């Protein structure tokens, strides 16, 4: 049985269809991407399970394992590689406001070089481009964490997104 939270439909785990997640994880790209050697960082919001981010050095593919998300797939392999920004709380609101303006939807806001450096405790923004046009923009609501002891962490996340 599902219930509605505002306009978002929450699906209990017993009703959730894990088929797409299993396909992504077990595909050739997924088996290559979702490994400890490709782990970049995690984001975690208080009261929620963390999301793990990956990038393959060989194929340049990027993706994520969301252990908890309101909608959409939990295991994602991006069609276009994502660029990650790590910004302070104050700076986090600037690109968000920038992107919400209609004329800026396909433009990249000003980015400082240090915001491209992985920094624990910062806010995370990711984007993808086609040429010089912005094609995708996403604000993570979690705070960046860099984890150790990756094998059990990744195995646990893979099991969760596959419904095990």
TIVO-2410 file (N, C-alpha, C; in nm, 3 decimals):
# residues 164
REC num residu      c1      c2      c3 atome chaine
REC   1      X   0.085  -0.118   0.000     N      A
REC   1      X   0.000   0.000   0.000    CA      A
REC   1      X   0.089   0.124   0.000     C      A
REC   2      X   0.059   0.221  -0.084     N      A
REC   2      X   0.139   0.343  -0.089    CA      A
REC   2      X   0.061   0.457  -0.026     C      A
REC   3      X   0.134   0.560   0.010     N      A
REC   3      X   0.069   0.677   0.065    CA      A
REC   3      X   0.128   0.800  -0.004     C      A
REC   4      X   0.054   0.908  -0.005     N      A
REC   4      X   0.099   1.028  -0.074    CA      A
REC   4      X   0.151   1.128   0.027     C      A
REC   5      X   0.270   1.183  -0.001     N      A
REC   5      X   0.328   1.288   0.080    CA      A
REC   5      X   0.329   1.414  -0.006     C      A
REC   6      X   0.232   1.501   0.010     N      A
REC   6      X   0.221   1.616  -0.079    CA      A
REC   6      X   0.194   1.565  -0.219     C      A
REC   7      X   0.283   1.598  -0.313     N      A
REC   7      X   0.266   1.552  -0.451    CA      A
REC   7      X   0.357   1.434  -0.481     C      A
REC   8      X   0.434   1.389  -0.383     N      A
REC   8      X   0.528   1.279  -0.404    CA      A
REC   8      X   0.467   1.152  -0.348     C      A
REC   9      X   0.469   1.046  -0.426     N      A
REC   9      X   0.414   0.918  -0.384    CA      A
REC   9      X   0.524   0.836  -0.320     C      A
REC  10      X   0.508   0.802  -0.195     N      A
REC  10      X   0.605   0.718  -0.125    CA      A
REC  10      X   0.566   0.573  -0.143     C      A
REC  11      X   0.660   0.491  -0.188     N      A
REC  11      X   0.632   0.349  -0.212    CA      A
REC  11      X   0.701   0.267  -0.104     C      A
REC  12      X   0.625   0.190  -0.029     N      A
REC  12      X   0.688   0.104   0.072    CA      A
REC  12      X   0.784   0.006   0.004     C      A
REC  13      X   0.891  -0.032   0.072     N      A
REC  13      X   0.990  -0.121   0.013    CA      A
REC  13      X   0.930  -0.253  -0.033     C      A
REC  14      X   0.826  -0.301   0.032     N      A
REC  14      X   0.765  -0.427  -0.008    CA      A
REC  14      X   0.702  -0.418  -0.147     C      A
REC  15      X   0.665  -0.297  -0.192     N      A
REC  15      X   0.604  -0.279  -0.324    CA      A
REC  15      X   0.704  -0.228  -0.427     C      A
REC  16      X   0.824  -0.194  -0.387     N      A
REC  16      X   0.922  -0.132  -0.478    CA      A
REC  16      X   0.973  -0.235  -0.578     C      A
REC  17      X   0.979  -0.198  -0.706     N      A
REC  17      X   1.029  -0.286  -0.812    CA      A
REC  17      X   1.178  -0.259  -0.831     C      A
REC  18      X   1.260  -0.356  -0.797     N      A
REC  18      X   1.406  -0.341  -0.803    CA      A
REC  18      X   1.465  -0.382  -0.938     C      A
REC  19      X   1.381  -0.415  -1.037     N      A
REC  19      X   1.429  -0.468  -1.165    CA      A
REC  19      X   1.529  -0.375  -1.233     C      A
REC  20      X   1.497  -0.246  -1.246     N      A
REC  20      X   1.587  -0.152  -1.313    CA      A
REC  20      X   1.719  -0.139  -1.239     C      A
REC  21      X   1.713  -0.139  -1.105     N      A
REC  21      X   1.836  -0.130  -1.027    CA      A
REC  21      X   1.924  -0.252  -1.051     C      A
REC  22      X   1.863  -0.371  -1.051     N      A
REC  22      X   1.939  -0.494  -1.075    CA      A
REC  22      X   2.003  -0.492  -1.213     C      A
REC  23      X   1.929  -0.444  -1.314     N      A
REC  23      X   1.983  -0.436  -1.450    CA      A
REC  23      X   2.104  -0.344  -1.454     C      A
REC  24      X   2.096  -0.229  -1.390     N      A
REC  24      X   2.208  -0.134  -1.390    CA      A
REC  24      X   2.329  -0.193  -1.320     C      A
REC  25      X   2.308  -0.256  -1.206     N      A
REC  25      X   2.418  -0.310  -1.126    CA      A
REC  25      X   2.484  -0.430  -1.193     C      A
REC  26      X   2.405  -0.514  -1.258     N      A
REC  26      X   2.459  -0.637  -1.317    CA      A
REC  26      X   2.504  -0.620  -1.462     C      A
REC  27      X   2.478  -0.504  -1.522     N      A
REC  27      X   2.524  -0.479  -1.659    CA      A
REC  27      X   2.678  -0.474  -1.659     C      A
REC  28      X   2.738  -0.485  -1.777     N      A
REC  28      X   2.884  -0.479  -1.788    CA      A
REC  28      X   2.936  -0.347  -1.732     C      A
REC  29      X   2.868  -0.236  -1.764     N      A
REC  29      X   2.909  -0.106  -1.712    CA      A
REC  29      X   2.896  -0.100  -1.560     C      A
REC  30      X   2.788  -0.155  -1.508     N      A
REC  30      X   2.763  -0.154  -1.364    CA      A
REC  30      X   2.865  -0.235  -1.287     C      A
REC  31      X   2.897  -0.355  -1.339     N      A
REC  31      X   2.998  -0.439  -1.271    CA      A
REC  31      X   3.133  -0.369  -1.269     C      A
REC  32      X   3.165  -0.294  -1.375     N      A
REC  32      X   3.291  -0.221  -1.379    CA      A
REC  32      X   3.287  -0.098  -1.287     C      A
REC  33      X   3.177  -0.024  -1.292     N      A
REC  33      X   3.169   0.105  -1.224    CA      A
REC  33      X   3.156   0.094  -1.072     C      A
REC  34      X   3.067   0.009  -1.024     N      A
REC  34      X   3.035   0.005  -0.881    CA      A
REC  34      X   3.134  -0.084  -0.805     C      A
REC  35      X   3.259  -0.038  -0.797     N      A
REC  35      X   3.364  -0.112  -0.726    CA      A
REC  35      X   3.441  -0.015  -0.638     C      A
REC  36      X   3.515  -0.070  -0.542     N      A
REC  36      X   3.589   0.015  -0.448    CA      A
REC  36      X   3.696   0.099  -0.518     C      A
REC  37      X   3.752   0.049  -0.628     N      A
REC  37      X   3.852   0.126  -0.702    CA      A
REC  37      X   3.796   0.250  -0.769     C      A
REC  38      X   3.665   0.254  -0.792     N      A
REC  38      X   3.601   0.367  -0.859    CA      A
REC  38      X   3.523   0.457  -0.765     C      A
REC  39      X   3.522   0.423  -0.636     N      A
REC  39      X   3.448   0.503  -0.537    CA      A
REC  39      X   3.512   0.642  -0.527     C      A
REC  40      X   3.429   0.746  -0.532     N      A
REC  40      X   3.478   0.884  -0.516    CA      A
REC  40      X   3.450   0.938  -0.376     C      A
REC  41      X   3.321   0.937  -0.338     N      A
REC  41      X   3.278   0.994  -0.211    CA      A
REC  41      X   3.134   0.953  -0.186     C      A
REC  42      X   3.083   0.990  -0.071     N      A
REC  42      X   2.943   0.968  -0.036    CA      A
REC  42      X   2.882   1.101   0.005     C      A
REC  43      X   2.750   1.110  -0.004     N      A
REC  43      X   2.680   1.222   0.056    CA      A
REC  43      X   2.580   1.163   0.154     C      A
REC  44      X   2.561   1.234   0.265     N      A
REC  44      X   2.471   1.184   0.370    CA      A
REC  44      X   2.395   1.301   0.428     C      A
REC  45      X   2.263   1.283   0.436     N      A
REC  45      X   2.176   1.380   0.502    CA      A
REC  45      X   2.129   1.317   0.631     C      A
REC  46      X   2.118   1.396   0.735     N      A
REC  46      X   2.076   1.344   0.865    CA      A
REC  46      X   1.942   1.272   0.852     C      A
REC  47      X   1.938   1.152   0.908     N      A
REC  47      X   1.815   1.074   0.906    CA      A
REC  47      X   1.795   0.993   0.779     C      A
REC  48      X   1.890   0.998   0.685     N      A
REC  48      X   1.879   0.922   0.561    CA      A
REC  48      X   2.004   0.839   0.539     C      A
REC  49      X   1.992   0.734   0.459     N      A
REC  49      X   2.108   0.653   0.423    CA      A
REC  49      X   2.191   0.728   0.320     C      A
REC  50      X   2.319   0.696   0.316     N      A
REC  50      X   2.408   0.770   0.227    CA      A
REC  50      X   2.397   0.727   0.081     C      A
REC  51      X   2.437   0.818  -0.007     N      A
REC  51      X   2.448   0.791  -0.151    CA      A
REC  51      X   2.596   0.783  -0.184     C      A
REC  52      X   2.635   0.679  -0.258     N      A
REC  52      X   2.774   0.657  -0.296    CA      A
REC  52      X   2.793   0.699  -0.442     C      A
REC  53      X   2.900   0.773  -0.470     N      A
REC  53      X   2.931   0.822  -0.605    CA      A
REC  53      X   3.055   0.751  -0.658     C      A
REC  54      X   3.052   0.721  -0.788     N      A
REC  54      X   3.159   0.645  -0.852    CA      A
REC  54      X   3.198   0.710  -0.984     C      A
REC  55      X   3.325   0.688  -1.024     N      A
REC  55      X   3.373   0.728  -1.156    CA      A
REC  55      X   3.478   0.629  -1.201     C      A
REC  56      X   3.460   0.574  -1.320     N      A
REC  56      X   3.557   0.479  -1.376    CA      A
REC  56      X   3.667   0.556  -1.446     C      A
REC  57      X   3.791   0.532  -1.405     N      A
REC  57      X   3.905   0.598  -1.469    CA      A
REC  57      X   3.921   0.549  -1.613     C      A
REC  58      X   3.888   0.422  -1.636     N      A
REC  58      X   3.906   0.363  -1.769    CA      A
REC  58      X   3.800   0.412  -1.869     C      A
REC  59      X   3.675   0.410  -1.829     N      A
REC  59      X   3.566   0.443  -1.923    CA      A
REC  59      X   3.515   0.586  -1.907     C      A
REC  60      X   3.553   0.655  -1.800     N      A
REC  60      X   3.506   0.790  -1.767    CA      A
REC  60      X   3.358   0.796  -1.733     C      A
REC  61      X   3.292   0.680  -1.718     N      A
REC  61      X   3.151   0.677  -1.679    CA      A
REC  61      X   3.138   0.715  -1.532     C      A
REC  62      X   3.027   0.776  -1.499     N      A
REC  62      X   2.997   0.812  -1.361    CA      A
REC  62      X   2.863   0.751  -1.322     C      A
REC  63      X   2.841   0.736  -1.193     N      A
REC  63      X   2.715   0.683  -1.145    CA      A
REC  63      X   2.705   0.692  -0.995     C      A
REC  64      X   2.590   0.648  -0.943     N      A
REC  64      X   2.568   0.655  -0.799    CA      A
REC  64      X   2.480   0.540  -0.753     C      A
REC  65      X   2.497   0.507  -0.628     N      A
REC  65      X   2.410   0.411  -0.561    CA      A
REC  65      X   2.339   0.487  -0.450     C      A
REC  66      X   2.210   0.509  -0.468     N      A
REC  66      X   2.129   0.576  -0.366    CA      A
REC  66      X   2.067   0.467  -0.281     C      A
REC  67      X   2.094   0.469  -0.152     N      A
REC  67      X   2.037   0.367  -0.066    CA      A
REC  67      X   1.895   0.404  -0.022     C      A
REC  68      X   1.859   0.530  -0.043     N      A
REC  68      X   1.727   0.577  -0.005    CA      A
REC  68      X   1.696   0.698  -0.092     C      A
REC  69      X   1.583   0.694  -0.164     N      A
REC  69      X   1.546   0.806  -0.249    CA      A
REC  69      X   1.396   0.802  -0.272     C      A
REC  70      X   1.333   0.919  -0.280     N      A
REC  70      X   1.187   0.927  -0.292    CA      A
REC  70      X   1.136   0.875  -0.426     C      A
REC  71      X   1.211   0.901  -0.533     N      A
REC  71      X   1.164   0.861  -0.666    CA      A
REC  71      X   1.283   0.833  -0.755     C      A
REC  72      X   1.259   0.762  -0.863     N      A
REC  72      X   1.365   0.732  -0.958    CA      A
REC  72      X   1.448   0.613  -0.914     C      A
REC  73      X   1.541   0.572  -1.002     N      A
REC  73      X   1.621   0.453  -0.973    CA      A
REC  73      X   1.720   0.477  -0.859     C      A
REC  74      X   1.752   0.372  -0.788     N      A
REC  74      X   1.851   0.379  -0.681    CA      A
REC  74      X   1.992   0.360  -0.736     C      A
REC  75      X   2.005   0.280  -0.841     N      A
REC  75      X   2.135   0.258  -0.907    CA      A
REC  75      X   2.131   0.330  -1.041     C      A
REC  76      X   2.223   0.424  -1.061     N      A
REC  76      X   2.223   0.505  -1.182    CA      A
REC  76      X   2.361   0.506  -1.245     C      A
REC  77      X   2.365   0.479  -1.376     N      A
REC  77      X   2.486   0.499  -1.456    CA      A
REC  77      X   2.452   0.613  -1.551     C      A
REC  78      X   2.528   0.721  -1.544     N      A
REC  78      X   2.496   0.841  -1.620    CA      A
REC  78      X   2.527   0.824  -1.768     C      A
REC  79      X   2.439   0.877  -1.853     N      A
REC  79      X   2.464   0.877  -1.997    CA      A
REC  79      X   2.577   0.973  -2.032     C      A
REC  80      X   2.583   1.084  -1.962     N      A
REC  80      X   2.690   1.183  -1.979    CA      A
REC  80      X   2.764   1.192  -1.846     C      A
REC  81      X   2.895   1.186  -1.851     N      A
REC  81      X   2.974   1.193  -1.727    CA      A
REC  81      X   2.944   1.322  -1.653     C      A
REC  82      X   2.936   1.313  -1.523     N      A
REC  82      X   2.908   1.429  -1.438    CA      A
REC  82      X   3.037   1.492  -1.386     C      A
REC  83      X   3.030   1.624  -1.369     N      A
REC  83      X   3.136   1.698  -1.302    CA      A
REC  83      X   3.082   1.732  -1.164     C      A
REC  84      X   3.167   1.718  -1.062     N      A
REC  84      X   3.124   1.739  -0.925    CA      A
REC  84      X   3.184   1.867  -0.870     C      A
REC  85      X   3.102   1.942  -0.797     N      A
REC  85      X   3.148   2.062  -0.727    CA      A
REC  85      X   3.125   2.042  -0.578     C      A
REC  86      X   3.216   2.096  -0.499     N      A
REC  86      X   3.210   2.082  -0.354    CA      A
REC  86      X   3.214   2.223  -0.296     C      A
REC  87      X   3.100   2.270  -0.249     N      A
REC  87      X   3.085   2.410  -0.213    CA      A
REC  87      X   3.038   2.428  -0.069     C      A
REC  88      X   3.066   2.547  -0.017     N      A
REC  88      X   3.021   2.580   0.119    CA      A
REC  88      X   2.869   2.597   0.119     C      A
REC  89      X   2.812   2.599   0.237     N      A
REC  89      X   2.667   2.617   0.251    CA      A
REC  89      X   2.624   2.748   0.186     C      A
REC  90      X   2.700   2.854   0.207     N      A
REC  90      X   2.667   2.984   0.150    CA      A
REC  90      X   2.672   2.981  -0.002     C      A
REC  91      X   2.776   2.920  -0.057     N      A
REC  91      X   2.790   2.911  -0.203    CA      A
REC  91      X   2.688   2.815  -0.264     C      A
REC  92      X   2.640   2.722  -0.187     N      A
REC  92      X   2.544   2.623  -0.236    CA      A
REC  92      X   2.417   2.690  -0.286     C      A
REC  93      X   2.374   2.797  -0.222     N      A
REC  93      X   2.251   2.864  -0.262    CA      A
REC  93      X   2.269   2.945  -0.391     C      A
REC  94      X   2.391   2.993  -0.419     N      A
REC  94      X   2.413   3.075  -0.539    CA      A
REC  94      X   2.387   2.996  -0.668     C      A
REC  95      X   2.454   2.882  -0.692     N      A
REC  95      X   2.426   2.810  -0.817    CA      A
REC  95      X   2.282   2.761  -0.825     C      A
REC  96      X   2.223   2.730  -0.712     N      A
REC  96      X   2.083   2.685  -0.712    CA      A
REC  96      X   1.992   2.798  -0.761     C      A
REC  97      X   2.010   2.919  -0.707     N      A
REC  97      X   1.930   3.034  -0.752    CA      A
REC  97      X   1.960   3.066  -0.898     C      A
REC  98      X   2.088   3.057  -0.938     N      A
REC  98      X   2.131   3.083  -1.075    CA      A
REC  98      X   2.056   2.990  -1.171     C      A
REC  99      X   2.055   2.864  -1.140     N      A
REC  99      X   1.996   2.764  -1.229    CA      A
REC  99      X   1.844   2.775  -1.235     C      A
REC 100      X   1.782   2.824  -1.129     N      A
REC 100      X   1.636   2.836  -1.127    CA      A
REC 100      X   1.586   2.948  -1.219     C      A
REC 101      X   1.674   3.041  -1.256     N      A
REC 101      X   1.635   3.148  -1.348    CA      A
REC 101      X   1.628   3.090  -1.489     C      A
REC 102      X   1.520   3.114  -1.558     N      A
REC 102      X   1.494   3.053  -1.688    CA      A
REC 102      X   1.607   3.080  -1.789     C      A
REC 103      X   1.657   3.201  -1.793     N      A
REC 103      X   1.760   3.235  -1.892    CA      A
REC 103      X   1.893   3.163  -1.866     C      A
REC 104      X   1.912   3.111  -1.745     N      A
REC 104      X   2.038   3.045  -1.709    CA      A
REC 104      X   2.031   2.893  -1.714     C      A
REC 105      X   1.918   2.837  -1.753     N      A
REC 105      X   1.899   2.692  -1.746    CA      A
REC 105      X   2.009   2.613  -1.816     C      A
REC 106      X   2.066   2.665  -1.925     N      A
REC 106      X   2.167   2.591  -2.001    CA      A
REC 106      X   2.305   2.656  -1.992     C      A
REC 107      X   2.324   2.741  -1.893     N      A
REC 107      X   2.453   2.808  -1.874    CA      A
REC 107      X   2.515   2.764  -1.742     C      A
REC 108      X   2.647   2.761  -1.740     N      A
REC 108      X   2.720   2.722  -1.619    CA      A
REC 108      X   2.751   2.848  -1.538     C      A
REC 109      X   2.719   2.850  -1.409     N      A
REC 109      X   2.752   2.966  -1.327    CA      A
REC 109      X   2.902   2.973  -1.300     C      A
REC 110      X   2.945   3.082  -1.244     N      A
REC 110      X   3.086   3.099  -1.209    CA      A
REC 110      X   3.124   2.992  -1.106     C      A
REC 111      X   3.235   2.926  -1.133     N      A
REC 111      X   3.286   2.821  -1.044    CA      A
REC 111      X   3.430   2.856  -1.009     C      A
REC 112      X   3.463   2.849  -0.882     N      A
REC 112      X   3.600   2.872  -0.839    CA      A
REC 112      X   3.679   2.742  -0.850     C      A
REC 113      X   3.807   2.748  -0.886     N      A
REC 113      X   3.887   2.625  -0.903    CA      A
REC 113      X   3.886   2.534  -0.780     C      A
REC 114      X   3.889   2.591  -0.662     N      A
REC 114      X   3.891   2.508  -0.540    CA      A
REC 114      X   3.760   2.431  -0.520     C      A
REC 115      X   3.652   2.474  -0.585     N      A
REC 115      X   3.525   2.404  -0.571    CA      A
REC 115      X   3.521   2.273  -0.650     C      A
REC 116      X   3.622   2.249  -0.731     N      A
REC 116      X   3.633   2.122  -0.804    CA      A
REC 116      X   3.710   2.018  -0.723     C      A
REC 117      X   3.767   2.058  -0.610     N      A
REC 117      X   3.845   1.968  -0.525    CA      A
REC 117      X   3.755   1.900  -0.422     C      A
REC 118      X   3.762   1.769  -0.418     N      A
REC 118      X   3.684   1.691  -0.322    CA      A
REC 118      X   3.719   1.735  -0.180     C      A
REC 119      X   3.618   1.782  -0.106     N      A
REC 119      X   3.640   1.831   0.030    CA      A
REC 119      X   3.531   1.777   0.121     C      A
REC 120      X   3.572   1.705   0.223     N      A
REC 120      X   3.477   1.649   0.317    CA      A
REC 120      X   3.407   1.761   0.394     C      A
REC 121      X   3.276   1.741   0.421     N      A
REC 121      X   3.199   1.838   0.498    CA      A
REC 121      X   3.136   1.948   0.415     C      A
REC 122      X   3.151   1.943   0.282     N      A
REC 122      X   3.093   2.045   0.195    CA      A
REC 122      X   2.962   1.996   0.134     C      A
REC 123      X   2.894   2.086   0.067     N      A
REC 123      X   2.773   2.051  -0.008    CA      A
REC 123      X   2.814   2.008  -0.148     C      A
REC 124      X   2.733   1.925  -0.210     N      A
REC 124      X   2.767   1.866  -0.339    CA      A
REC 124      X   2.669   1.910  -0.447     C      A
REC 125      X   2.724   1.950  -0.562     N      A
REC 125      X   2.646   1.981  -0.681    CA      A
REC 125      X   2.710   1.906  -0.796     C      A
REC 126      X   2.630   1.850  -0.884     N      A
REC 126      X   2.686   1.782  -1.001    CA      A
REC 126      X   2.617   1.834  -1.126     C      A
REC 127      X   2.693   1.835  -1.236     N      A
REC 127      X   2.634   1.879  -1.362    CA      A
REC 127      X   2.700   1.806  -1.478     C      A
REC 128      X   2.633   1.809  -1.592     N      A
REC 128      X   2.685   1.751  -1.716    CA      A
REC 128      X   2.666   1.853  -1.827     C      A
REC 129      X   2.754   1.850  -1.924     N      A
REC 129      X   2.747   1.943  -2.036    CA      A
REC 129      X   2.749   1.869  -2.169     C      A
REC 130      X   2.683   1.930  -2.266     N      A
REC 130      X   2.696   1.890  -2.406    CA      A
REC 130      X   2.760   2.010  -2.473     C      A
REC 131      X   2.889   1.996  -2.504     N      A
REC 131      X   2.962   2.112  -2.556    CA      A
REC 131      X   2.972   2.216  -2.446     C      A
REC 132      X   2.929   2.338  -2.473     N      A
REC 132      X   2.933   2.444  -2.372    CA      A
REC 132      X   2.797   2.466  -2.307     C      A
REC 133      X   2.700   2.383  -2.342     N      A
REC 133      X   2.565   2.396  -2.286    CA      A
REC 133      X   2.546   2.299  -2.170     C      A
REC 134      X   2.488   2.350  -2.066     N      A
REC 134      X   2.455   2.269  -1.949    CA      A
REC 134      X   2.338   2.178  -1.985     C      A
REC 135      X   2.355   2.047  -1.965     N      A
REC 135      X   2.246   1.955  -1.999    CA      A
REC 135      X   2.182   1.893  -1.876     C      A
REC 136      X   2.251   1.894  -1.764     N      A
REC 136      X   2.196   1.835  -1.641    CA      A
REC 136      X   2.258   1.905  -1.521     C      A
REC 137      X   2.176   1.929  -1.419     N      A
REC 137      X   2.221   1.997  -1.298    CA      A
REC 137      X   2.149   1.934  -1.180     C      A
REC 138      X   2.223   1.896  -1.076     N      A
REC 138      X   2.159   1.833  -0.961    CA      A
REC 138      X   2.226   1.881  -0.832     C      A
REC 139      X   2.144   1.919  -0.735     N      A
REC 139      X   2.191   1.959  -0.602    CA      A
REC 139      X   2.167   1.845  -0.506     C      A
REC 140      X   2.272   1.789  -0.453     N      A
REC 140      X   2.257   1.685  -0.351    CA      A
REC 140      X   2.219   1.754  -0.221     C      A
REC 141      X   2.132   1.693  -0.146     N      A
REC 141      X   2.093   1.753  -0.018    CA      A
REC 141      X   2.182   1.706   0.097     C      A
REC 142      X   2.271   1.616   0.067     N      A
REC 142      X   2.359   1.562   0.171    CA      A
REC 142      X   2.492   1.634   0.179     C      A
REC 143      X   2.566   1.603   0.284     N      A
REC 143      X   2.700   1.657   0.307    CA      A
REC 143      X   2.802   1.551   0.264     C      A
REC 144      X   2.911   1.596   0.203     N      A
REC 144      X   3.013   1.505   0.150    CA      A
REC 144      X   3.089   1.436   0.262     C      A
REC 145      X   3.102   1.304   0.249     N      A
REC 145      X   3.183   1.222   0.338    CA      A
REC 145      X   3.278   1.139   0.253     C      A
REC 146      X   3.399   1.119   0.300     N      A
REC 146      X   3.495   1.032   0.232    CA      A
REC 146      X   3.514   0.912   0.323     C      A
REC 147      X   3.473   0.796   0.275     N      A
REC 147      X   3.468   0.678   0.360    CA      A
REC 147      X   3.588   0.587   0.338     C      A
REC 148      X   3.619   0.512   0.441     N      A
REC 148      X   3.722   0.407   0.436    CA      A
REC 148      X   3.649   0.273   0.448     C      A
REC 149      X   3.724   0.162   0.444     N      A
REC 149      X   3.664   0.029   0.456    CA      A
REC 149      X   3.550   0.012   0.355     C      A
REC 150      X   3.584   0.025   0.227     N      A
REC 150      X   3.485   0.036   0.121    CA      A
REC 150      X   3.412  -0.093   0.087     C      A
REC 151      X   3.478  -0.207   0.095     N      A
REC 151      X   3.416  -0.333   0.049    CA      A
REC 151      X   3.281  -0.358   0.118     C      A
REC 152      X   3.273  -0.358   0.252     N      A
REC 152      X   3.142  -0.381   0.315    CA      A
REC 152      X   3.042  -0.268   0.286     C      A
REC 153      X   3.091  -0.146   0.274     N      A
REC 153      X   3.004  -0.032   0.244    CA      A
REC 153      X   2.938  -0.049   0.107     C      A
REC 154      X   3.018  -0.080   0.006     N      A
REC 154      X   2.967  -0.096  -0.131    CA      A
REC 154      X   2.881  -0.222  -0.143     C      A
REC 155      X   2.925  -0.332  -0.082     N      A
REC 155      X   2.845  -0.454  -0.085    CA      A
REC 155      X   2.708  -0.431  -0.022     C      A
REC 156      X   2.705  -0.362   0.091     N      A
REC 156      X   2.579  -0.331   0.158    CA      A
REC 156      X   2.489  -0.244   0.072     C      A
REC 157      X   2.547  -0.143   0.006     N      A
REC 157      X   2.469  -0.054  -0.081    CA      A
REC 157      X   2.415  -0.129  -0.201     C      A
REC 158      X   2.499  -0.216  -0.261     N      A
REC 158      X   2.453  -0.296  -0.375    CA      A
REC 158      X   2.337  -0.387  -0.335     C      A
REC 159      X   2.346  -0.447  -0.218     N      A
REC 159      X   2.237  -0.534  -0.169    CA      A
REC 159      X   2.109  -0.452  -0.147     C      A
REC 160      X   2.122  -0.332  -0.090     N      A
REC 160      X   2.003  -0.249  -0.064    CA      A
REC 160      X   1.935  -0.208  -0.194     C      A
REC 161      X   2.013  -0.161  -0.293     N      A
REC 161      X   1.950  -0.113  -0.416    CA      A
REC 161      X   1.893  -0.228  -0.499     C      A
REC 162      X   1.937  -0.350  -0.473     N      A
REC 162      X   1.884  -0.466  -0.544    CA      A
REC 162      X   1.774  -0.538  -0.466     C      A
REC 163      X   1.739  -0.485  -0.348     N      A
REC 163      X   1.629  -0.540  -0.270    CA      A
REC 163      X   1.663  -0.664  -0.191     C      A
REC 164      X   1.789  -0.685  -0.160     N      A
REC 164      X   1.829  -0.804  -0.084    CA      A
REC 164      X   1.836  -0.775   0.064     C      A
***
